[in-house]
Amino acid sequence: MKIDQYPNQEKWQELTKRPAFTREEISKTIRDIFSEVEKNGDKALLEFNKKFDSAEVENITVSIEEIENSKSLVSQELKEAIQQAKENITKFHASQQSDIEKIETTKGVVCWRENRAIEKVGIYIPGGTAPLFSTVLMLAIPAQLAGCKEIVLCSPPDKNGNINPAILYAAQLCGVAKICKTGGAQAIAAMTLRTESIPNVYKIFGPGNQFVVAAKEYAQNYGVAIDMPAGPSEVLVIADEQAIPVFCAADLLSQAEHGSDSQVIFISTDVKVFNETIEEIEKQVKELPRNEFAQQSLNNSHFILLNTIEEAIEFSNLYAPEHLILALNDFERYIPSIQNAGSVFLGNYSCESAGDYASGTNHTLPTNGFAKNYSGVSLDSFVKKITFQHLSKEGLQNLGKTIEIMAAAEGLVAHKNAVTIRLNQ
């Protein structure tokens, strides 16, 4: 871990840098994968399953029998936890539904906006060392609430050719019918280009490693939208003198264990809390099953002492974290100052894990500084906004002169004539 005590602001920009990757090499790999999937479809996916996941798979599509069998492979305790999380996530996202409101901008001119679900969406769920069944809930629930007609889920198979049963259970619980055994950039390529088993979609959602992120970005060249350019997970914790070091350490490690490319930032204004948190991290990391990932992540992470909470908030806004934890006594006071963050956790008991799983907010969030210009996934992510307007005869008479003057000033005579001809009638 990198420790900085009271760095001057000239150094802040350097401290906000994330671990960098060799983009050129990744980009070539992505182009090759897309080309192979475009040429060979399912055959390419089966070969990539062998190459990247050491998985022998006969059929890309998960069968109804496999989905049914998954129910018996998930403990009752986990089923109940998933169901409670589903209820909370549904409740929070359902509250984002809005009524149609018609506005009369000028007498006789009525404008309004209506939502239309994106008809076909793709959901990518990482498998591997951490099968994120919770992400199924975070993406499938708002997709269902929005009214998406077709939801395609892709996830990498294990060495036995199976998708984690908790992923299958969560998917069927959320009404996802099309589940496919393919992961990585090839899954993104399949949902972009279509294969014999996987239809193409209009928008792709879900987190992943650097190859998945690069593939999602590349998919936009084919007219497919993505949720956001989300990369490795990250958290920034701001702590004052009343923060509890053992809690702070646990929160930092909860993100560090995601992978070696994850990053955590700890900022404190209190030397005692600062030192005790570092001691706690060194103690707790040894007990983690994924301590190797966590330790590698800590090597890329920063622990910073600053003079004031105001400075800490300013640094956080510059960094724009995916997750921001305010382990502060008077956190309400600082809420208006937060400009850039994916999701914010307030006080000593609002652990980031709550948002990851079951509080109700979405955990698919912008990373790598994109919280400056992207929001996390919400119900709005799965809909388009279409505007409507109706002008009565009186409405056009009231607004027509304004339109004619503006069109003429821009030199667009046909635009002006579309109004003039009507007015002359």
C-alpha positions, -999 to +999 in steps of 0.1 A: +000+000+000+011+036-007+010+060+022+009+098+017+007+122+046-007+156+038+002+157+001-001+191-016-028+195-042-003+195-071+002+157-063-035+149-061-039+143-098-011+116-096-028+100-067-061+096-086-046+075-113-059+039-117-038+009-126-032+011-164-035-016-190-019-021-224-048-011-245-033-018-279-028-055-272-063-058-257-078-041-287-063-065-312-075-095-291-110-080-291-110-074-329-099-110-334-126-124-312-154-104-328-141-115-363-141-152-352-176-150-337-189-132-368-175-159-391-182-191-371-210-183-346-216-210-320-186-230-332-163-201-322-180-198-288-175-235-281-138-232-290-134-201-268-150-220-239-123-246-242-095-220-247-104-195-219-125-215-194-112-251-200-149-260-204-163-287-227-198-276-236-221-293-261-249-267-262-245-230-257-281-226-244-288-237-209-316-262-209-349-260-189-337-291-171-305-275-160-324-245-147-348-267-128-320-287-113-302-256-101-330-251-075-319-282-056-283-271-057-289-238-039-293-239-001-327-228+013-308-202+033-293-187+002-326-189-016-343-169+011-315-143+011-318-139-027-356-135-024-353-108+003-327-090-018-351-093-048-379-077-028-358-047-018-343-042-052-377-044-068-392-019-043-364+007-049-365+004-087-403+003-089-403+037-072-384+051-102-414+046-125-430+079-135-464+090-148-470+108-181-473+145-176-486+166-204-474+202-206-491+230-225-462+252-235-483+276-255-521+276-257-530+249-281-495+233-280-492+202-258-459+183-252-451+152-232-427+124-229-433+086-226-410+057-218-406+028-241-386-003-230-355-012-249-369-044-266-338-066-265-312-064-238-281-085-229-269-092-194-233-103-188-227-120-155-191-128-145-184-164-133-149-177-125-136-171-090-166-149-080-198-158-097-219-127-093-254-140-090-263-107-072-257-089-105-285-110-121-309-093-096-294-059-102-299-061-140-328-085-146-352-068-121-351-033-136-352-049-171-384-067-162-399-036-145-391-016-176-409-041-198-380-054-219-394-081-242-362-101-246-335-106-219-305-126-229-280-136-201-245-148-208-221-162-182-190-184-185-193-221-177-170-238-152-147-267-161-176-291-160-195-270-185-220-257-160-231-222-150-231-216-112-265-228-099-270-195-079-268-176-111-294-199-127-316-197-097-315-159-096-321-157-133-352-179-133-365-161-102-363-128-122-380-143-153-349-146-175-356-173-201-326-172-224-294-182-206-262-190-225-229-206-216-203-182-228-182-156-211-156-129-217-153-108-248-168-136-269-201-133-250-202-096-258-194-103-294-222-129-296-248-105-281-236-079-306-235-099-338-258-129-330-250-166-334-272-197-340-280-198-302-277-161-291-297-133-306-283-099-311-295-072-286-298-035-286-280-027-253-255-047-232-252-045-194-229-060-168-195-058-153-164-077-162-126-078-166-106-055-189-114-077-219-152-075-212-150-038-208-130-034-240-154-057-259-184-036-247-167-004-259-160-022-293-196-033-296-207+003-299-191+003-334-219-020-344-247+003-331-251-016-298-254+006-267-238-003-233-247+006-198-214+024-190-176+019-194-174+001-161-141-016-151-125-030-120-142-023-087-131+005-064-140+022-031-129+054-014-134+058+024-133+091+042-129+088+080-128+113+108-119+108+145-151+089+153-147+063+125-142+027+136-109+014+122-120-023+121-150-013+100-130+009+077-105-019+071-133-044+064-149-021+038-116-015+020-108-052+019-144-060+006-134-042-026-098-053-027-108-089-028-126-085-061-093-087-080-058-076-084-068-047-106-093-033-080-083-002-062-091+012-027-084+047-013-085+055+024-085+092+035-085+103+071-081+135+091-072+116+123-037+101+127-049+075+153-078+062+131-054+063+101-027+041+117-052+017+134-070+012+101-037+002+084-030-022+112-064-037+109-060-042+072-028-061+077-045-082+103-077-089+084-062-096+050-044-127+063-077-143+072-093-139+037-096-168+014-089-144-015-060-127+003-038-130-027-061-109-048-067-084-020-029-080-014-022-073-050-050-047-050-036-031-019-003-027-037-021-003-061-040+015-034-035+047-015-038+057+022-038+094+026-038+118+055-054+152+050-061+182+072-098+186+068-129+167+056-135+195+031-102+186+015-111+149+016-144+156-002-125+177-028-101+149-034-130+124-037-147+146-063-115+146-083-111+108-080-149+102-087-151+068-070-175+040-078-183+036-041-179+064-015-181+057+022-184+086+046-174+072+080-181+106+095-199+119+126-218+147+107-221+131+073-254+150+065-234+182+064-212+170+036-238+154+013-244+187-008-206+188-015-205+154-031-204+159-069-189+127-083-196+093-070-214+062-082-231+053-048-226+068-014-227+050+020-233+072+051-221+065+086-203+037+104-229+011+098-236+016+060-212-010+047-206-010+010-217-047+010-253-036+017-255-019-016-238-048-034-264-072-023-296-062-006-303-026+005-322-020-028-299+004-047-281-009-079-245-021-077-238-017-114-219+016-112-194+038-131-157+032-123-124+045-135-135+081-129-166+078-151-188+088-121-180+123-133-203+118-163-222+085-159-249+074-134-253+039-121-278+015-136-314+023-128-349+017-144-341+046-168-311+025-182-336+001-197-360+026-214-359+052-241-376+085-237-398+095-266-413+130-268-447+137-283-465+169-293-499+179-305-506+213-320-542+223-326-551+248-353-551+275-326-518+262-313-501+266-347-516+301-351-501+311-317-467+296-324-464+299-362-449+333-365-421+324-341-413+293-361-413+312-394-389+339-381-365+314-367-365+291-398-360+321-421-331+333-400-314+299-404-320+300-442-342+269-441-371+280-463-388+246-465-390+246-427-407+280-429-430+269-457-443+239-436-458+265-412-467+292-438-487+268-460-508+257-430-514+292-418-525+303-452-552+275-452 
